[in-house]
C-alpha cells in the first residue's frame, strides 16, 4: 500500500529559475507542478527529500529560491 511521505519543495519566481535549479542539481530531486495548496510565482517547484535538502542546504543558498515548504505527497 502506498503511503504519503514528507518532501521538501522549493518554489521559484520564474520558470528560468526553476530550470536553473534543475541544471544545478541534476540527480537530486525533480521539477514538479506546484501543488495546489502552495502559492508561488511560476507554477513549478523542485521536490527532494528532507534529508537531501538538508545535505544540499549550503549549495542551495546560491539558487534563486522563492520559498521552501515541507509537505506530504504520494511517493
C-alpha positions, 0 to 999 in steps of 0.5 A, spaced: 500 500 500 502 506 498 503 511 503 504 519 503 511 521 505 514 528 507 518 532 501 521 538 501 519 543 495 522 549 493 518 554 489 521 559 484 519 566 481 520 564 474 520 558 470 528 560 468 529 559 475 526 553 476 530 550 470 536 553 473 535 549 479 534 543 475 541 544 471 544 545 478 542 539 481 541 534 476 540 527 480 537 530 486 530 531 486 525 533 480 521 539 477 514 538 479 507 542 478 506 546 484 501 543 488 495 546 489 495 548 496 502 552 495 502 559 492 508 561 488 510 565 482 511 560 476 507 554 477 513 549 478 517 547 484 523 542 485 521 536 490 527 532 494 527 529 500 528 532 507 534 529 508 537 531 501 535 538 502 538 538 508 545 535 505 544 540 499 542 546 504 549 550 503 549 549 495 542 551 495 543 558 498 546 560 491 539 558 487 534 563 486 529 560 491 522 563 492 520 559 498 521 552 501 515 548 504 515 541 507 509 537 505 506 530 504 505 527 497 504 520 494 511 517 493 
